[in-house]
Amino acid sequence: MKRLKWLGELVFVGLGLHDHLGISLRGLEETKTADDVFIELYTSLLPVFSTKLFAKLSGKKPQLVVRQDLEERNGKIILDAAEAGKAVLLVPGDPFIATTHVALRIEAERRGIKTRIVHGASVLSAAIGVSGLHNYKFGKSVTIPFPDDSSSQTPYEVISQNKKLGLHTLCLLDIDVSGNRYLSIRDALRELSKMETERKDNVVTLDTLVVGVARAGSLNPTVKAGSVRKIISYDFGQPPHSLVFPGKLHFMETEALIVLAGAPQTLRRLAE
């Protein structure tokens, strides 16, 4: 599509995973030089993020936008600001892990607004990293929804498909920041166990190896590996929580799970 001229620009900046210090130096500079700064805090949980401390750090007071601003009003408030100058949208984690923002970027480009991305730490890499498993051995990831919102069997099916290929599965657990609801590891495993009872494919049994991860990217993450029977009763503390279902294990992966995640010594028998 031809454009007579570019208008302003819209920069998507990742905030990282935990607090106001998770933003990169590049992201901070982009924020300081913006005419308008917006922030959304609904697509992921930043456990101890302080808008007051961020404003002190950046010299900017971000304007909070909610889901309706971006999805129902098509980001009009942000796009209008970007047409007139430089706008920054601050996003938890890495900006486009939350696919909802792709539509906003497409619309900006269509309007003749330049777009750029400053990436941030993502739960996808952080949860895998703290688990000690090899990232190239992961298959498709999946989100486990709140049980009252969905009866989908997709999480069970994705874990099953990955296991057949010998691949690990990262399961992100549903969150509702506005409603202050966060799916816990315990509740997620209960739902998967119910699916196992119905399906009986031996995908998520009480003896299945699983890794629970809590607060990846923080200074005090919790990582615990063991059977579903043991992990379902383990106290992982505050959210956000994630789950990993390992596939075939390299011997270094078994050592990592034993040393870093407290897996039983007998796990070495499964190594290849």
C-alpha positions in Angstrom: 0.0 0.0 0.0 1.4 3.4 -1.0 1.7 6.1 1.6 2.2 9.8 0.8 4.0 10.3 4.1 4.5 8.7 7.4 2.6 10.2 10.3 3.9 9.6 13.9 5.0 6.4 15.4 3.9 3.8 17.9 6.5 1.8 19.9 5.5 -1.4 21.7 7.7 -1.8 24.8 7.9 -5.0 26.9 7.9 -4.5 30.7 9.3 -7.9 31.6 7.8 -10.2 34.2 7.8 -8.9 37.7 8.2 -5.3 38.6 9.0 -1.8 37.4 12.7 -2.7 36.9 12.0 -5.4 34.3 12.0 -2.9 31.4 15.1 -2.8 29.2 17.3 0.3 29.0 16.2 0.7 25.4 12.6 0.5 26.4 13.2 3.0 29.2 14.8 5.5 26.7 11.9 5.0 24.3 9.5 5.8 27.1 11.4 8.9 28.2 11.3 10.4 24.7 7.6 9.6 24.0 4.9 12.3 23.7 2.3 10.0 25.1 2.7 6.8 27.1 0.1 4.2 27.6 0.1 1.0 29.7 -2.0 -2.1 29.7 -1.9 -4.5 32.7 -4.6 -7.0 31.8 -2.8 -9.5 29.5 -0.4 -10.8 32.1 0.4 -10.4 35.8 3.2 -8.2 37.0 3.2 -9.2 40.7 4.8 -6.2 42.2 4.7 -3.6 39.5 4.4 0.0 40.8 3.1 2.7 38.4 4.3 5.3 40.9 7.9 3.9 41.0 7.8 3.5 37.2 6.7 7.1 36.8 9.6 8.2 39.0 12.1 6.0 37.0 10.9 7.1 33.5 9.7 10.7 34.1 6.4 9.7 32.5 3.0 8.9 34.0 1.5 6.2 31.8 -2.2 6.4 31.0 -3.8 3.1 31.8 -5.8 1.4 29.0 -8.1 -1.5 29.5 -9.2 -4.4 27.3 -12.2 -2.4 26.0 -9.9 0.4 24.8 -7.8 -2.0 22.6 -10.3 -4.7 21.6 -13.7 -2.9 21.5 -12.6 0.6 20.6 -9.8 -0.7 18.3 -7.1 1.2 20.2 -8.4 4.6 19.0 -6.9 6.6 21.9 -3.5 5.2 21.2 -3.7 5.5 17.4 -4.8 9.1 17.6 -1.9 9.9 19.8 0.5 8.1 17.5 -0.7 10.0 14.5 0.2 13.3 16.2 3.6 12.3 17.6 5.4 9.4 19.3 3.3 7.1 21.4 4.6 4.2 23.5 2.4 1.3 24.6 3.9 -0.5 27.6 3.0 -4.2 27.7 3.7 -6.9 30.4 6.2 -9.5 29.3 7.1 -9.4 25.6 4.7 -7.2 23.6 3.5 -9.7 21.0 3.3 -12.8 23.1 -0.2 -11.4 23.8 -1.6 -11.8 20.3 -4.3 -9.2 21.0 -1.8 -6.4 20.2 -1.1 -7.6 16.6 -4.4 -6.1 15.4 -3.3 -2.7 16.8 0.0 -2.8 15.1 -1.6 -3.7 11.7 -4.1 -0.9 12.1 -1.3 1.6 12.9 0.6 0.6 9.8 -2.5 0.9 7.7 -2.9 4.4 8.9 0.6 5.3 8.0 2.0 5.2 11.5 5.5 3.7 11.9 5.7 0.9 14.4 8.6 -0.5 16.3 9.1 -3.2 19.0 11.3 -3.2 22.1 11.2 -6.8 23.3 11.0 -7.8 27.0 11.5 -11.0 29.0 8.8 -13.5 28.3 7.3 -16.2 30.4 7.8 -18.6 27.5 11.6 -18.4 27.8 11.6 -17.7 31.6 9.6 -20.8 32.6 11.6 -23.0 30.3 14.8 -21.5 31.6 14.2 -22.1 35.3 13.0 -25.6 34.6 16.4 -26.6 33.3 14.9 -28.3 30.3 16.2 -27.8 26.8 14.2 -25.2 25.0 14.6 -26.8 21.5 12.7 -29.9 22.8 9.5 -28.1 23.5 6.5 -28.6 21.3 3.3 -26.5 21.1 2.4 -24.6 24.2 -1.1 -24.3 25.5 -3.2 -22.3 28.0 -5.3 -24.1 30.6 -8.5 -22.0 31.1 -10.5 -21.5 34.2 -12.8 -24.5 34.5 -15.9 -22.4 34.7 -15.1 -20.6 31.5 -14.4 -23.6 29.3 -14.8 -27.3 28.9 -12.2 -27.5 26.2 -10.1 -30.7 26.0 -7.4 -28.8 24.1 -4.8 -28.8 26.9 -5.0 -32.5 27.3 -4.8 -33.1 23.6 -1.8 -30.8 23.2 0.1 -32.6 26.0 -0.8 -35.9 24.4 0.4 -34.9 20.9 3.7 -33.5 22.2 4.4 -36.6 24.3 3.9 -38.8 21.2 6.7 -36.8 19.6 8.9 -37.0 22.7 8.5 -33.2 23.2 7.9 -31.2 26.4 4.8 -29.1 26.9 4.6 -25.6 28.5 1.2 -24.9 29.9 0.3 -21.3 30.8 -2.4 -21.0 33.4 -5.3 -18.6 32.9 -5.4 -15.2 34.5 -8.1 -12.6 35.0 -6.3 -9.5 36.3 -9.4 -7.3 36.5 -11.2 -10.0 38.4 -8.2 -10.8 40.6 -8.4 -14.5 39.6 -5.4 -16.7 38.8 -5.5 -20.4 38.0 -3.3 -22.3 40.3 -1.1 -25.3 39.6 -3.3 -27.4 41.9 -6.5 -26.4 40.2 -5.0 -26.9 36.7 -3.8 -30.4 37.6 -7.3 -31.2 39.0 -8.9 -30.3 35.7 -6.4 -32.3 33.7 -6.9 -35.3 36.0 -10.7 -35.0 35.3 -9.9 -35.1 31.6 -7.7 -38.2 32.2 -10.6 -39.9 34.0 -12.8 -39.2 30.9 -10.3 -40.0 28.2 -8.2 -42.7 29.9 -5.2 -42.2 27.5 -2.6 -42.2 30.3 -1.5 -38.7 29.5 -1.9 -37.1 32.9 -2.0 -39.8 35.5 -1.1 -39.5 39.2 2.3 -40.9 38.4 3.0 -38.6 35.4 6.1 -36.4 35.8 5.3 -32.7 35.9 7.2 -29.5 36.7 5.5 -26.6 38.5 6.8 -23.1 38.1 5.7 -20.1 40.1 6.8 -16.4 39.6 9.2 -17.0 36.8 11.3 -13.9 36.2 11.2 -12.8 39.9 13.9 -12.9 42.5 12.2 -15.8 44.2 10.8 -18.2 41.7 9.6 -21.6 42.9 10.3 -24.7 40.7 9.3 -28.2 41.8 9.3 -31.4 39.8 7.7 -34.7 40.7 4.6 -36.8 40.1 1.2 -35.3 39.7 0.3 -37.0 43.0 3.0 -34.9 44.8 2.9 -31.7 42.9 -0.9 -31.3 43.2 -0.5 -30.9 47.0 2.7 -28.7 46.9 2.3 -25.1 48.0 3.7 -22.9 45.2 2.8 -19.6 46.8 1.7 -16.5 45.0 0.9 -16.4 41.2 1.6 -16.5 38.3 1.9 -20.2 37.9 2.9 -22.4 35.0 3.2 -26.1 34.3 5.6 -28.2 32.2 5.0 -31.8 31.1 8.3 -33.3 30.1 8.6 -35.6 27.1 11.7 -37.7 26.5 14.6 -36.5 28.7 18.2 -36.0 28.0 20.5 -37.0 30.8 21.4 -33.4 31.5 17.7 -32.5 31.7 17.2 -35.2 34.4 20.2 -33.8 36.4 18.7 -30.3 36.1 15.3 -31.5 37.4 16.9 -33.3 40.3 19.3 -30.5 41.3 17.2 -27.5 40.4 13.7 -28.7 40.9 14.0 -31.4 43.6 12.9 -34.3 41.4 13.5 -37.8 42.8 16.8 -39.5 42.1 14.9 -42.3 40.3 14.3 -39.9 37.5 17.7 -40.9 36.1 16.2 -44.1 34.9 14.2 -42.2 32.3 17.2 -40.4 30.8 18.4 -41.1 27.2 
